[in-house]
Amino acid sequence: MNLPPGDYRFFYLADTGRLLSVEKLALDREKHATLDLLNALAQANQFDLEAIVVNRLGELSKTQVSSFKRLMLRRLAESLNPGFSCYHISPRACGKN
């Protein structure tokens, strides 16, 4: 049996595992629309989709840890020297790309 990629519901006999029928689910369009929206929102908010998985585990991604360290370094430097410009570290540390 050759099935094109997509979401399916399979009906089978519990005792034997014999396949009785296959029903293609109409969720593909909805799923793609949801993923497209998620990608657009992530891009607009400069958020890394891979970080979501790590965040759901209660942790920060490596990129988030690096950003947090730069922010804390900048805040520390500013607190020690109020006239300090974060450009002394790097424009990236100031949140500039």
C-alpha positions in Angstrom: 0.0 0.0 0.0 1.5 3.3 -1.1 0.1 6.4 0.8 1.3 9.9 0.1 2.6 11.9 3.1 0.0 13.1 5.5 -2.1 12.3 8.5 -4.2 9.2 8.5 -6.5 7.2 10.8 -6.0 3.5 10.6 -8.7 0.9 11.4 -7.5 -2.5 12.3 -8.5 -5.7 14.2 -7.1 -5.5 17.7 -6.6 -9.3 17.9 -4.7 -9.8 14.7 -3.5 -6.3 13.9 -4.9 -6.8 10.4 -5.5 -3.5 8.6 -9.1 -3.0 7.6 -9.0 0.5 6.2 -7.2 3.9 6.1 -8.8 7.3 6.3 -6.8 10.4 5.2 -7.4 13.2 7.7 -8.0 16.7 6.5 -5.6 18.2 9.1 -2.7 18.8 6.7 -3.9 22.2 5.6 -4.7 23.3 9.2 -1.4 21.9 10.4 0.6 23.7 7.7 -1.4 27.0 8.3 -0.6 26.7 12.0 3.1 26.1 11.3 3.2 29.0 8.8 1.7 31.3 11.4 4.1 30.0 14.1 7.1 30.6 11.9 5.9 34.1 11.0 5.3 35.0 14.6 8.7 33.6 15.6 10.5 35.5 12.9 8.6 38.8 13.7 9.6 38.4 17.4 13.1 37.2 16.7 12.4 34.0 18.5 14.1 30.7 17.7 11.6 27.9 17.3 14.1 25.3 18.5 14.2 27.1 21.8 10.5 26.3 22.4 11.3 22.6 23.0 14.0 23.4 25.5 11.9 26.1 27.2 9.1 23.6 27.6 11.5 21.5 29.7 12.1 24.5 31.9 15.5 25.3 30.5 17.1 28.0 28.3 18.5 27.3 24.9 22.2 27.9 24.3 21.3 31.0 22.3 19.2 32.3 25.1 21.9 31.6 27.7 24.4 33.6 25.5 22.0 36.5 25.2 21.3 36.5 28.9 25.1 36.5 29.7 25.6 39.5 27.4 22.7 41.3 29.0 24.0 40.6 32.5 27.5 41.7 31.5 26.2 44.9 30.1 24.1 45.6 33.2 27.0 44.9 35.5 29.3 47.2 33.5 26.6 50.0 33.6 26.1 49.6 37.3 29.8 49.8 38.1 30.2 52.8 35.8 27.0 54.7 35.0 28.7 56.5 32.1 29.7 53.2 30.6 28.6 52.6 27.0 27.9 49.0 26.1 29.6 49.7 22.8 32.9 49.2 24.7 32.0 45.5 24.9 30.3 45.2 21.5 27.3 46.5 19.6 25.8 43.0 19.9 26.0 43.2 23.7 23.8 46.3 23.4 21.2 44.3 21.6 22.3 45.7 18.2 22.9 43.2 15.4 
